[in-house]
Amino acid sequence: MERRSIRALGDDDLLALPLLYRTTLSSLSVARETSLDRALVAYLEQLCTRAYFQLYGVPSSAWTQIKAFFAREWPRAVQALWRETLAAFVLTAVAAVAAYLLIRDDPTWFYAVIDEGLANGRDPSASAAKLRESLYGKQDDMLATFAAYLFTHNSQVAIFAFALGFAFAVPTAMLLVYTGLMLGAFFAVFVPHGLGAGLAAWLAIHGTTEIFAILIAGAAGFRIGTAIAFPGRLSRMDAAVAAGRLAATAMLGVVLMLLVAGLLEGIGRQTVRTDEFRALIGAAMLMGWLAYFYLPRRRDAA
């Protein structure tokens, strides 16, 4: 059966297989109880394990498992995290608005959020022409470095937001807040010069995918952290394991989303120069992700 398939067995062998399995289990129990040769015990254990998977397992190819992941497992995991995802979005949005208002009132706060070297002139002292050039001008090395930093930073935030969720989700919340502060800080620089829509469109090409990935990663971290803090009737370890399975499934998809965002950022930044087209790409990606994750889908009969 392992080398070929169940079709390799005749009817008599199929009928004998469960009986042989129970007999082997009984032999294993006797071998353990009477402390027979260790090699014999190991052989029986391996034989019983192999037989178990043939009898009770559901063998499937790697391609079938990949299809099942994209068709069911990943979107259902994200659906199950909808409350945590909403909380992550609210936290990030509130931080962005707070940073925007704070920096508009006192521009010196900008440097408390964004490193001066990283800003590279895209700060409250920058002229409208300088900021416009950064959005629509020739894609110079400094802009490429800036865009690459944003992608690298957001990827790190997503990974750490998930990985540090075990600390009662406090580091996860702090990372989401910092992401919101960064967004608000840059909008506070561009909006006064009438370039807020341009910045939003520039970020939308890859940002709708990238920020969505961060929110899902934050939601996964929240699920693990709250499971540890409030395990209910389960032990903290059991609650963490159960939450970790769901969160890990969602996080595996987040890695793919970050790869997609990297491709969009690398191609879109080079080729798309108009706000309308940039916004259209970003909106299409966002609607696609929302439909993929949250539209109802038929469940399997199993």
CORWO-V683423 format. One record per residue. N is the residue number from 0. RES is the residue in one small letter. SS is DSSP state (a for helix, b for strand, c for the rest). PSI is psi as a letter, one per 20 degrees, with the letter a starting at -180 (none if undefined). Layout:
BEGIN
[[N RES SS PSI] [N RES SS PSI]]
END
This chain:
BEGIN
[[0 m c h] [1 e c h] [2 r c h] [3 r c e] [4 s c a] [5 i a h] [6 r a i] [7 a a i] [8 l c q] [9 g c r] [10 d a g] [11 d a g] [12 d a h] [13 l a g] [14 l a h] [15 a a h] [16 l a g] [17 p a h] [18 l a g] [19 l a h] [20 y a g] [21 r a h] [22 t a g] [23 t a h] [24 l a g] [25 s a g] [26 s a h] [27 l a g] [28 s a g] [29 v a g] [30 a a h] [31 r a g] [32 e a h] [33 t c j] [34 s c l] [35 l c a] [36 d c p] [37 r a h] [38 a a h] [39 l a g] [40 v a g] [41 a a g] [42 y a g] [43 l a h] [44 e a g] [45 q a g] [46 l a g] [47 c a h] [48 t a g] [49 r a g] [50 a a h] [51 y a g] [52 f a h] [53 q a h] [54 l a g] [55 y a i] [56 g c r] [57 v c n] [58 p c p] [59 s c q] [60 s c r] [61 a a h] [62 w a h] [63 t a g] [64 q a h] [65 i a g] [66 k a g] [67 a a h] [68 f a g] [69 f a h] [70 a a h] [71 r a g] [72 e a g] [73 w a g] [74 p a h] [75 r a h] [76 a a g] [77 v a h] [78 q a g] [79 a a h] [80 l c k] [81 w a h] [82 r a g] [83 e a h] [84 t a g] [85 l a g] [86 a a g] [87 a a g] [88 f a g] [89 v a g] [90 l a g] [91 t a g] [92 a a g] [93 v a g] [94 a a h] [95 a a g] [96 v a g] [97 a a g] [98 a a g] [99 y a g] [100 l a h] [101 l a g] [102 i a h] [103 r a h] [104 d a h] [105 d c n] [106 p a i] [107 t a i] [108 w a i] [109 f a g] [110 y a i] [111 a a i] [112 v a g] [113 i c p] [114 d c p] [115 e a h] [116 g a h] [117 l a h] [118 a a h] [119 n c l] [120 g c i] [121 r c m] [122 d c r] [123 p c i] [124 s c i] [125 a c q] [126 s c r] [127 a a h] [128 a a g] [129 k a g] [130 l a h] [131 r a h] [132 e a h] [133 s a h] [134 l a h] [135 y a i] [136 g c a] [137 k c p] [138 q c n] [139 d c r] [140 d a h] [141 m a h] [142 l a h] [143 a a g] [144 t a g] [145 f a g] [146 a a g] [147 a a h] [148 y a g] [149 l a g] [150 f a g] [151 t a g] [152 h a g] [153 n a h] [154 s a g] [155 q a g] [156 v a g] [157 a a g] [158 i a g] [159 f a h] [160 a a h] [161 f a g] [162 a a h] [163 l a j] [164 g a h] [165 f a h] [166 a c l] [167 f c k] [168 a c j] [169 v a g] [170 p a h] [171 t a g] [172 a a g] [173 m a h] [174 l a h] [175 l a h] [176 v a g] [177 y a h] [178 t a g] [179 g a h] [180 l a g] [181 m a g] [182 l a g] [183 g a h] [184 a a g] [185 f a h] [186 f a h] [187 a a h] [188 v a g] [189 f a h] [190 v a g] [191 p a h] [192 h a j] [193 g c k] [194 l c j] [195 g a g] [196 a a h] [197 g a g] [198 l a g] [199 a a g] [200 a a h] [201 w a h] [202 l a h] [203 a a h] [204 i a g] [205 h a i] [206 g a h] [207 t a h] [208 t a g] [209 e a g] [210 i a h] [211 f a g] [212 a a g] [213 i a g] [214 l a g] [215 i a g] [216 a a g] [217 g a h] [218 a a g] [219 a a g] [220 g a g] [221 f a g] [222 r a g] [223 i a g] [224 g a g] [225 t a h] [226 a a h] [227 i a g] [228 a a h] [229 f c m] [230 p c i] [231 g c c] [232 r c i] [233 l c r] [234 s c r] [235 r a h] [236 m a g] [237 d a g] [238 a a g] [239 a a h] [240 v a g] [241 a a g] [242 a a h] [243 g a h] [244 r a g] [245 l a g] [246 a a h] [247 a a h] [248 t a g] [249 a a h] [250 m a h] [251 l a h] [252 g a h] [253 v a h] [254 v a g] [255 l a h] [256 m a h] [257 l a h] [258 l a g] [259 v a g] [260 a a h] [261 g a g] [262 l a g] [263 l a g] [264 e a g] [265 g a h] [266 i a g] [267 g a h] [268 r a h] [269 q a h] [270 t a h] [271 v c p] [272 r c i] [273 t c q] [274 d a g] [275 e a g] [276 f a h] [277 r a g] [278 a a h] [279 l a g] [280 i a g] [281 g a g] [282 a a h] [283 a a g] [284 m a g] [285 l a g] [286 m a h] [287 g a g] [288 w a g] [289 l a g] [290 a a g] [291 y a g] [292 f a h] [293 y a i] [294 l c p] [295 p c q] [296 r c q] [297 r c p] [298 r c q] [299 d c q] [300 a c h] [301 a c none]]
END
